[in-house]
């Protein structure tokens, strides 16, 4: 961060309806600091047949159909990020889709674009989430840049 404040924000988006509060916070920060805003969505595809066993994911070899499904997920993400970018005024060159582990993808993009603040939502976690850790925790451990973790409200039951 420079002496005038944040200059390049990276908003990690997952397109969930409850994530609007995260988007709003990033827009507020963009306005407050007159900063550039980039978007990233990470497609974290876990192939069918993958199971969590003893601290690791194990699976059968990836079949060709799995690559096709991952490509479809990426195409959907591209459409979603294009629509969001148009809605909030983020130019096409600042809309990024990554694939792989979420925190690693966000870190990679933040480093590549020289972001000085990552804005990310944080969900209340279940027991498995506490065991594995959260994306914001992982981002903080790797110290790419500052992280603003915006708490997401749990959806109210109907």
N, C-alpha and C positions, 0 to 999 in steps of 0.2 A: 504494500500500500504506500502510495506517495504521501507527501505532506498535505496534499489537498484532499486526500481520501481515496476511495476505491476508484480505479479507472476502468477495469474490465471484469464484469461479473459473469459467472457461468451458472446458469439455472439448469439444474438436473430435473427433468420432467418425466412423469410416468403416465400422464394423461388420465389419471383417476379423477373423478368429479371432486372428491374431497381435497385435491391438490390445488384448488384455486387459491387458497390462502397463501400457498408458497409462491405462486405466480404473482399475486398481489404484492407480497413482501419484496420480491425481486424488482417489480416495477417501481415500488416506492424507493428502493435503494438506487435504482437507475436514475430516477428523477432527482433524488437528494444529492447525488454525487456527479450528475451529468456524465454518467459512465456508459461505456459500451456494454451491451448485453448479448450474450451468446446462449443458445439452447443446446442441451445434449439429452438424448434419450439412449439408454443402453438396453439392447435386446439381449436378455440373459436367457438363452434357450437351453433347457435341460431335456435331452432326448428321452423318449419313452423307454421304460425299462431301467431307468437310472434310479438307484436307491441310496439313501443315506445310511451308511454302515460304519460304525466305529470311527467317526471323525472324518470320513471321506465319502465322496460320491463314487459309486461304482456302477458300471453299466456294461451291457453287451456292446460289441463294436457298432459304431454308427453306420446305419444303412443309408443308401443313396436318398431314400425318401425323406430322411431327417434333414438333409441339406435343403431340400425343396421347401419343407415346412419352415425352416429358419429363414429362408429367403422371403417367404410369404409374410412372416412376422416383421421382417425389416421393411418390406413394402408398405405394410399397414402403418408402421412407425413413421415412415417418410411422409405419408399422407397426413397423419396426425400432427407432426411437427411443422409441416408446411401450413396447415390451417391455423395452428397456434401462432406461428411466426407472423402470418398475415394479420391476425387479430390484434397482436400486441406490438406490432411494428419492429420486428426483428428481421433484418435482411437475409436473403437466402444463404449467403456465404457464412452466416453465423448460426446456421441450423445444422446440427451435427448428429448423425446416428452412428453408434458404435455397437459392436456385439462382443459378448463375453461376460466375465464377472462384472457386476455393476460398479463397485467401488474402483476397481482397477481401470475400467473404461473412463470413468469420470476423472480420475487422477491423470490418466494419459492425455485426455483432451485439455484439462486445466493447464498442464505443463506445456503442451504444444501451443496453445493460444496465448499463454502468458497471463492467465486469469489471476487476479489477486483476491477474489472472494468467490467461493462456491456457495450457492443457495440450494438447499436440499430439504425435503420434507422428512419427518421422522414419525413413523407409526408406533403405537404401543406394540410391544412385541410379546409373543407367546413364549413358552418355555424353550422352543427350538431356536427362536430368534435371539433369546438371551444367551443360549449356549454358543451360537455361531457368531454373535455380534451383529452390529448394525452397520449400514453404509456410512452414516455420519461418524461413527466411532472409528471405522477403518480409515476414512478420509483424514481424521485428526491424527491418527497414528503415523501417517506417512508425510505429514507436514508439507504438502504441495503449496498450500496457501491457506488463508483464513477460511473458516467454514461457518456458515449461518445455518443451523439446523432448526427448521420451523416445525413446531409440534402440530400434528394433524389431529383433529378431533375424531373420535370414533363415531361411525355412523349410528344414528339413533335407531333402535329397533322399531319396526312398524307396529 
